[in-house]
């Protein structure tokens, strides 16, 4: 008489916990890396606005990052403390931002 098949093994809870920990660490690293690179371009944009346009950045109205070969394109719109607005574009961290003044709804 044939006996019921035996399970191939027990669930290895230590291995599941280790895998979850590694996944959590990787996710945390990716989020931290994105946040720090986001902060770097914002600081660079703020410094360039102050130097080139005498603008103290009050608000980041919109921003979009797009992956390029070997870099990241960042574009968006900011408002200064004096309510002027500028559109910005940068095609890689080695370049300066291209700044265009916005007037009314034109930007």
TORDO-443589 format. One record per residue (C-alpha): x, y, z; chain. Coordinates in steps of 0.1 Angstrom, whole numbers, plus 5000, padded with zeros to 4 digits. Each point is the difference from the previous one (the first is absolute). Example, Ala and Ser with C-alpha at 12.3 -4.5 7.8 and 13.67 -1.06 7.14 Angstrom:
# residues 2
<px:5123 py:4955 pz:5078 c:A>
<px:5014 py:5034 pz:4993 c:A>
***
This chain:
# residues 107
<px:5000 py:5000 pz:5000 c:A>
<px:5014 py:5034 pz:4990 c:A>
<px:5004 py:5026 pz:5027 c:A>
<px:4990 py:5037 pz:4995 c:A>
<px:5027 py:5021 pz:4984 c:A>
<px:5022 py:5018 pz:5025 c:A>
<px:5006 py:5037 pz:4996 c:A>
<px:5034 py:5008 pz:4984 c:A>
<px:5011 py:5021 pz:5029 c:A>
<px:4989 py:5024 pz:5027 c:A>
<px:4996 py:5037 pz:4993 c:A>
<px:5032 py:5016 pz:5009 c:A>
<px:4989 py:5031 pz:5019 c:A>
<px:5036 py:5012 pz:5005 c:A>
<px:5005 py:5001 pz:4963 c:A>
<px:4967 py:5018 pz:4994 c:A>
<px:5009 py:5026 pz:5027 c:A>
<px:5035 py:5004 pz:4985 c:A>
<px:4985 py:5005 pz:4965 c:A>
<px:4975 py:5026 pz:5014 c:A>
<px:5028 py:5018 pz:5018 c:A>
<px:5021 py:5002 pz:4969 c:A>
<px:4971 py:5013 pz:4979 c:A>
<px:4992 py:5026 pz:5027 c:A>
<px:5037 py:5011 pz:5000 c:A>
<px:5001 py:5003 pz:4962 c:A>
<px:4968 py:5020 pz:4999 c:A>
<px:5012 py:5024 pz:5027 c:A>
<px:5033 py:5005 pz:4982 c:A>
<px:4982 py:5008 pz:4967 c:A>
<px:4977 py:5025 pz:5017 c:A>
<px:5029 py:5016 pz:5018 c:A>
<px:5020 py:5003 pz:4968 c:A>
<px:4971 py:5016 pz:4982 c:A>
<px:4993 py:5024 pz:5028 c:A>
<px:5037 py:5011 pz:5003 c:A>
<px:5003 py:5005 pz:4962 c:A>
<px:4968 py:5019 pz:5000 c:A>
<px:5013 py:5023 pz:5027 c:A>
<px:5033 py:5006 pz:4982 c:A>
<px:4983 py:5013 pz:4968 c:A>
<px:4976 py:5022 pz:5020 c:A>
<px:5030 py:5015 pz:5019 c:A>
<px:5018 py:5006 pz:4967 c:A>
<px:4968 py:5016 pz:4984 c:A>
<px:4995 py:5022 pz:5030 c:A>
<px:5036 py:5012 pz:4999 c:A>
<px:4999 py:5007 pz:4963 c:A>
<px:4967 py:5019 pz:5003 c:A>
<px:5015 py:5022 pz:5027 c:A>
<px:5031 py:5007 pz:4980 c:A>
<px:4985 py:5004 pz:4965 c:A>
<px:4965 py:5014 pz:5007 c:A>
<px:5002 py:5014 pz:5035 c:A>
<px:4972 py:4976 pz:5009 c:A>
<px:4995 py:4984 pz:5034 c:A>
<px:4981 py:4968 pz:4993 c:A>
<px:4967 py:5000 pz:5019 c:A>
<px:4983 py:4970 pz:4984 c:A>
<px:5007 py:4971 pz:4976 c:A>
<px:4968 py:5001 pz:4980 c:A>
<px:5007 py:4970 pz:4978 c:A>
<px:5029 py:4977 pz:4992 c:A>
<px:5006 py:4969 pz:4979 c:A>
<px:5031 py:4978 pz:4998 c:A>
<px:5007 py:4979 pz:4969 c:A>
<px:5028 py:4975 pz:4996 c:A>
<px:5025 py:5008 pz:4972 c:A>
<px:5030 py:4980 pz:4989 c:A>
<px:5025 py:5006 pz:5028 c:A>
<px:4979 py:5025 pz:5019 c:A>
<px:4966 py:5015 pz:5009 c:A>
<px:4981 py:5028 pz:4983 c:A>
<px:4982 py:5022 pz:5026 c:A>
<px:4974 py:5026 pz:4990 c:A>
<px:4973 py:5019 pz:5017 c:A>
<px:4988 py:5034 pz:5013 c:A>
<px:5009 py:5020 pz:5031 c:A>
<px:4986 py:5031 pz:5017 c:A>
<px:5022 py:5026 pz:5017 c:A>
<px:4992 py:5019 pz:5032 c:A>
<px:4992 py:5030 pz:4979 c:A>
<px:4974 py:4979 pz:4980 c:A>
<px:5020 py:4998 pz:4968 c:A>
<px:5000 py:4966 pz:4984 c:A>
<px:5026 py:4981 pz:4979 c:A>
<px:4999 py:4969 pz:4979 c:A>
<px:5032 py:4979 pz:5004 c:A>
<px:5017 py:4972 pz:4981 c:A>
<px:5032 py:4982 pz:5005 c:A>
<px:5012 py:4970 pz:4979 c:A>
<px:5025 py:4985 pz:5025 c:A>
<px:5016 py:5009 pz:5032 c:A>
<px:5031 py:5014 pz:4983 c:A>
<px:4980 py:5028 pz:4983 c:A>
<px:4986 py:5032 pz:5012 c:A>
<px:4962 py:5005 pz:5001 c:A>
<px:4984 py:5018 pz:4971 c:A>
<px:4977 py:5025 pz:5015 c:A>
<px:4971 py:5017 pz:4982 c:A>
<px:4979 py:5027 pz:5016 c:A>
<px:4962 py:4994 pz:5001 c:A>
<px:4975 py:5028 pz:4995 c:A>
<px:4964 py:4994 pz:5009 c:A>
<px:4988 py:4967 pz:4986 c:A>
<px:5029 py:5000 pz:4974 c:A>
<px:5028 py:4977 pz:5010 c:A>
***
